[in-house]
């Protein structure tokens, strides 16, 4: 099992930016897909973005495409989510997740991921 710790959440005005970070420990990082999900109050957990073990292989939810960028630094065992042009509807708890096994092709389902962080709150004011 890998341990994941998110950071970087906070309160920002609409149109602003935040960068979330997720530090991983407990097992080799570079050959695992990673992802970000979010959950707003009263809503289901929603896929945001994933980056496979090849850093150029990324996929985004339509709602964030063109505004958010997922990236990874394997030397630091860290995955990032750069969020620009934030909207009030982006308000949620954001969770980092690690793929269920090495070289597993992570998709958009929570079932593709085997380890989760505790979440970090992102609040976007109008």
C-alpha positions as CSV (number, residue, x, y, z in Angstrom):
1,X,0.0,0.0,0.0
2,X,1.2,3.5,-0.8
3,X,0.7,6.4,1.5
4,X,-0.5,9.7,-0.2
5,X,-0.5,13.1,1.3
6,X,-2.2,16.0,-0.5
7,X,-1.4,19.7,0.1
8,X,-2.0,23.1,-1.6
9,X,-5.7,23.5,-1.1
10,X,-7.3,26.7,0.1
11,X,-9.6,29.6,-0.7
12,X,-9.3,31.5,-4.0
13,X,-11.5,33.9,-6.0
14,X,-13.0,32.9,-9.2
15,X,-10.5,33.2,-12.0
16,X,-7.6,32.4,-9.7
17,X,-5.2,29.5,-9.6
18,X,-4.0,26.9,-7.1
19,X,-1.5,24.1,-7.4
20,X,-2.2,20.9,-5.5
21,X,0.6,18.4,-4.7
22,X,0.4,14.8,-3.7
23,X,3.5,13.2,-2.0
24,X,3.7,9.4,-2.3
25,X,5.6,7.0,-0.1
26,X,5.8,3.3,0.7
27,X,6.5,1.8,-2.7
28,X,8.1,2.6,-6.0
29,X,6.3,5.5,-7.6
30,X,7.4,5.8,-11.2
31,X,5.6,2.8,-12.7
32,X,2.2,3.6,-11.2
33,X,-0.6,5.7,-12.7
34,X,-1.8,8.5,-10.5
35,X,-5.1,10.4,-10.5
36,X,-7.0,13.3,-9.0
37,X,-10.7,13.1,-8.0
38,X,-13.0,15.5,-6.3
39,X,-16.1,15.4,-4.2
40,X,-18.5,18.3,-3.5
41,X,-21.0,18.1,-0.6
42,X,-23.9,15.8,-1.5
43,X,-22.2,14.7,-4.7
44,X,-20.5,11.5,-5.9
45,X,-16.7,11.4,-6.2
46,X,-15.8,12.7,-9.6
47,X,-12.8,12.0,-11.8
48,X,-10.7,15.0,-12.6
49,X,-7.4,13.8,-14.3
50,X,-5.0,11.0,-14.5
51,X,-1.4,10.6,-15.5
52,X,-0.1,7.2,-16.4
53,X,3.5,6.0,-15.7
54,X,4.6,7.6,-19.0
55,X,4.3,11.3,-18.0
56,X,3.1,12.3,-21.4
57,X,0.0,10.1,-21.2
58,X,-2.7,12.1,-19.5
59,X,-6.5,12.3,-19.6
60,X,-8.9,14.9,-18.2
61,X,-12.5,15.3,-17.4
62,X,-14.3,17.6,-19.9
63,X,-15.2,20.0,-17.2
64,X,-11.5,20.8,-16.4
65,X,-9.9,20.3,-19.8
66,X,-7.9,23.3,-20.9
67,X,-7.8,24.7,-17.3
68,X,-6.2,22.0,-15.2
69,X,-2.8,20.3,-15.8
70,X,-1.7,17.1,-14.2
71,X,2.1,16.4,-14.0
72,X,4.5,14.2,-12.0
73,X,8.0,14.4,-10.7
74,X,9.2,10.8,-10.2
75,X,12.4,12.0,-8.6
76,X,10.3,13.6,-5.8
77,X,7.6,10.9,-5.8
78,X,5.1,13.7,-6.3
79,X,2.1,14.4,-8.6
80,X,0.7,17.8,-9.1
81,X,-2.5,19.4,-10.3
82,X,-2.2,22.9,-11.6
83,X,-5.6,24.5,-11.6
84,X,-6.2,27.8,-13.5
85,X,-9.3,29.9,-14.3
86,X,-11.0,28.4,-11.3
87,X,-14.8,28.5,-11.1
88,X,-17.1,28.3,-8.0
89,X,-18.2,24.9,-9.3
90,X,-14.7,23.6,-8.8
91,X,-15.3,23.8,-5.1
92,X,-14.8,20.4,-3.6
93,X,-12.5,18.2,-1.6
94,X,-9.7,17.0,-3.9
95,X,-8.3,13.5,-3.5
96,X,-5.1,12.0,-4.9
97,X,-5.1,8.4,-5.9
98,X,-2.5,5.8,-7.0
99,X,-3.2,3.0,-9.5
100,X,-4.2,-0.4,-8.2
101,X,-1.0,-2.0,-9.4
102,X,2.2,-1.3,-11.3
103,X,1.7,-0.5,-14.9
104,X,-2.1,-0.6,-14.5
105,X,-3.7,1.6,-17.2
106,X,-5.6,4.1,-15.0
107,X,-8.8,5.4,-16.4
108,X,-11.7,7.4,-15.0
109,X,-13.2,5.0,-12.5
110,X,-12.3,5.0,-8.8
111,X,-12.0,1.2,-9.1
112,X,-8.8,1.8,-11.2
113,X,-7.1,3.2,-8.1
114,X,-6.0,1.3,-5.0
115,X,-4.7,3.9,-2.6
116,X,-6.2,7.3,-1.7
117,X,-5.1,10.4,0.2
118,X,-7.0,12.1,2.9
119,X,-8.1,15.0,0.6
120,X,-7.6,18.7,0.5
121,X,-10.3,21.4,0.4
122,X,-10.5,23.7,-2.5
123,X,-13.0,26.6,-2.2
124,X,-13.6,29.0,-5.0
125,X,-15.6,32.2,-4.2
126,X,-17.6,34.0,-6.8
